[in-house]
């Protein structure tokens, strides 16, 4: 089940990353999927992967915030 979860969140990351240019909300979804991928990394015992994905999630969240504010 852990492998299925990991494959799912990584696939979602790829999809949302590809759709980021369409809406800031895809950037937010990308951030959430990064954190899902980070949780997979921690659960699988690969904490360096979990840390990197956590950081990518924060970067995506900051990008979403900038895009959202610009759209207002």
N, C-alpha and C positions, 0 to 999 in steps of 0.2 A: 504493500500500500504506500509505503514511503517513496518508492521509485515512481509510482503513478502520480503522486502528489508533486514530486519534483519535476517530472516531465510536463505536467499540466501548468505549473506556475512559470516555468521557463518558456513554454509555448506562448502563454499569455503575455509575457514580457516582450517576446519577439513581435507579436501581433500589435500590441499597444505602441511599441516603439515605431513600427512601420506606419501607424496611423496618427502619430503625434502632430504632424503638420495640419491635420484636419480640424483639430479642436484642442483647446487647453485641457479638456476633460480626459482626453486620451493620455496626456502627460501625467495627470493625477492617477489614472488607472495604471500607468507604467510604474509610478512610484509604489503603488500598493502591491503590484506584482513583484517588484524588486524585494519588498519586505517579505512577501510570501516565499520568494526564492531564498532569502536570508534565513527564514525559519527552517526551510528544508536543509540548508547547509548546517545549521546548528544541530538539528535533529539527526542528521547523518554523521555528525562528528567531524565535519570539515569546517571548523570555526574560521579559518582565514577566508573561505568562500562566503560564509555568513557575514563577516565584517565588511567585506568589499560590497556585497549586495545591499547591506544596510546603508553604507555611505552613498551608493548609487541612488537609493531611494530618497535620501535626504536631498541630494543634488536635484533629482527630478521634482521633488516637492518645492524646492526653491524656484526652479524654473517655472513650474505651474503657477506659483504665486505671482511671479513677475508677469507672466502672460495674462493671468486673470486680471490683474490690476490694469494692465495696458488695454484690455478689452472694455473696461468700464467707462 
